[in-house]
Structure formats: structure tokens, C-alpha cells
Amino acid sequence: MHSDQPRIYLVDDSRLDRELLAGALDGLGRIQSFEDAEAALSAVLEDPPDVLITDHVMPGMSGTDLLARVRGERPEVEVILVTGVASVEPAIAALRAGASDYIRKPVEPETLRHTVQQALLRKRLIAENERLQEGLRVAESCRVLASCLEPGEVYPLALDLLLGIAGLPCGLAVFRRAAPVQNYGVAFRGFDEEASRRLRHWLVEEKGVDLDALESITALDRGPVIDGMREVGVDVDGLVAVPIRSAGGGGGVLWLMGRDTSRDGLLAGRFDTVREYAELALGNAERYLQAKDRAFVDDVTEIYNARYLHSALENEVQRAARYGNALSVVFLDLDRFKAVNDRHGHLVGSQTLRCLAQMLLECVRQVDTLARYGGDEFTVLLADTDHAAAMAVAERVRASVEAHAFEAADGSLLRLTVSAGVASFGLHGESGEGLLDAADQAMYRAKSQGRNRVCSAGEIDEGGAGAV
């Protein structure tokens, strides 16, 4: 017999009756017989069956007493009472006490089979109803994910939902945000500060987990992830991994600290419901951010525009003022770029600007902000960068542009140069607007001194303007 067959317990002090009952139920499930109610009760409490069939009158504990104990401690068990009493009162009392049904002796095999089949059907329907209700509760709880407009919020919320469903105290989320910058994030639940610090270092800085390795919900009791956690001092016996993916390139894994949790089919189904809702929410959040980002991206160069620059600059100025961090701005302008448009046309001019933008991205860090300010003007916002370092960055950009050969439509090569001005927070301005103005004025001074050079805002004299 297969392990997924229904289990039926028979209780009767008569060996002959037990054999008759077992014969009548042949093929309906796995049958186990008991000659007294005490032994049956012990088995029910340890390993409850689907259906319990018990005689009414037995030495020691009666069938009615057994019914009461089972109803109180294992209410999910269907109990059928078999009675030899001719009157209807014992049957009514049994039904009121919670019996699923009753059968009078002598037992007709077909009646017994039909009664047991009805009890099994009722149990399946109740279980299915409970599964549907729980599924609805899980789906309802997942609605909170729909309000997430930041992809990084989806993973911690989904982790909380999974831990609540599984009844587990500890878990973590490791995720990768989608383009334009694929950076990593983590969220911890149930870990102390020191364990969280060690795990964050291992997961993010050392890239201890391959976020693309898992395709489905998986239970683990060994492997590199568990070994890595143990190496950083986290005691773990088992993990359940729930991967989340998005079409936009983002994705992550939610790790639940618990052994064999996903092997419960019902629980695994609920996990999968959370995963589906999380992936849907992740896709929606990424599309929202992409649409939002387009408002801040320049159509020609596909880097940030002046609108985004002003917003980012104000944030960085506030951070520099509050924490005393260094902050610098580089203002760049192509020299005599109008001649390129006049000679080769605006299509070549646009292609040249796109190429220049990619060159500038290679000259700065990911944490820096590069924006097209307008026309052939570009601005670089250098976070945590003092004036000397910013001058060095500007000089590196100037030299790179001078050394690069841009290609025109006819195959000829274009040689371009840039003039740059550099201003730093605290030295040349206390506001975003003041910094931009100081860097702009320094750039004009560089042009007035012959172009293709870098000028500090500290070098500006009275009346120091210049040629374009």
C-alpha cells in the first residue's frame, strides 16, 4: 500500500468482529486494529488516523469515552461508532458528542464501506476548504506587496510573509537591483547585530551567494551556503531558499532558517503563492522606476539630465553640510563644438555627444553623478571628493577627450577638447546653485585662457569671463 492512502483504525474487544470489519474495508486504506480503547487512544494521539471506527461497549474505556477524548485532542479524526444497542438513544448521544456517524450491529459490509467512504470524502472536503481559506488568507496578506514602488522593499516584505506562514523566527533576503546600477542589498530578521554584520560582509562584499543558481523553492541541509554561514559564525541546520526573479534583471533569494520546511506540500504551495506575488510586485516596481527614471534621463546621451542633477546636488549638499563630507562639482564644455554641427550635421553631433558621455562614465566612479547640463555642457557631481581630487578627475577627463578620435559619418576622424571648471563645497559655495555657478564661471575662465584646460573656482578674478 502507498503511504498516501487513508489510514483507518479499528477498535473492538472481539477479535472476530475486528477481522470482519477489516475484511469489509479491504482496499479502502491502511487498516490497523486495536483490542481496547486505551491502546487505540495512545496511537491516535501519537499518529492520528483519518478515520477511527470504535465499538460502543468495551471493557475498560468505552467507545463513548474514547470518542470524547479523540474529539477533544484530535478533532480532525473522523469517528464512527458501532453499537449493538437496539435503541436510538445511544446513537443520538454519539452524534451529539461529535461522532461522524454510527452503525448498528450486525454490521453490513456494504453499509460499513459506504459510511467510511462518506467520512473520508467529508474529511477531504473539509481539508480542501481549509486549504482554500488559507490560500485566500495568504493571497490577501500578499496584497501589501502590490503597494511597493521600490524594488528593494519587495524582498523584506516577502520575507516577513514567508516567516509568518512558516512560523519561523529567522531569515534573510539577498537581492540584486536591476539596471542602471546593479547593486546588492540584504535584509535580516531574527539575527543579532554582530551576526548581521558578518553575514552582510560575506553576502554583499564577498558575494557569498550565487543569486542565479536556484530556479525553484529548495530545502537544503548541506552545501556551500550553509558552509559559508557556519564559517561566519551563524549556527544553521537547514535552509529553505525561495528565489525571486524579474524580467528587468533584478532578483534575489529569500532564505528561511529551518530544516525541511518546504517538504510540507501545503506549506510549499503557500510559499509559491508569496513568490508569485513578489515577482509580480517586483516587475511592477521596476517598470515604475524605469518610467520615473526616463524623466531624468537625457534622450540623446542616455545619461542623467539637468533636472536630475539639481535634485541630486541638493541632496548631496545637505549631506555634506550635516556630516562634514567633501563634495565637488566639475563643469565641462566642449570647445568649438558648433563647428562640428555646422560641418558634419546634427546627427554626427548627437553621435559624438553619446560617445563623449560613455567616455565620461568611464572616467568617474559609480557613486558619482554624470549629467548632460544642456547642449554640449556636462556636469559631474563628485561625492566625498575634496578639491584636489576633483581637479585630478577633471584633468583625467580633459586628457582622455584630447586623446580620443571621434568618428564622423564619412569615416573621417574628429579631434575635440573640453574646458573644465571645478568648485568644492565650503570653498566656493554653500548651496547647490552656488557650486554650479562657481564651477561654470571657472569653466569660462578656462576657455578665456585658451581652452582645453582645467580651472579651479579659486582662480577666478574680478571680471574673469572669457570666450566660448
PyMOL commands that set and color helices and strands:
alter all, ss='L'
color gray80, all
select helices_A, chain A and resi 15-24+37-46+63-73+89-96+109-147+151-166+193-205+224-231+261-263+265-294+306-323+338-344+346-363+387-403+432-448+457-459
alter helices_A, ss='H'
color red, helices_A
select strands_A, chain A and resi 7-11+30-34+51-55+78-83+101-104+171-176+184-189+218-220+239-245+251-257+304-305+327-334+369-374+377-383+405-407+413-415+418-424+454-456
alter strands_A, ss='S'
color yellow, strands_A
deselect
rebuild
show_as cartoon
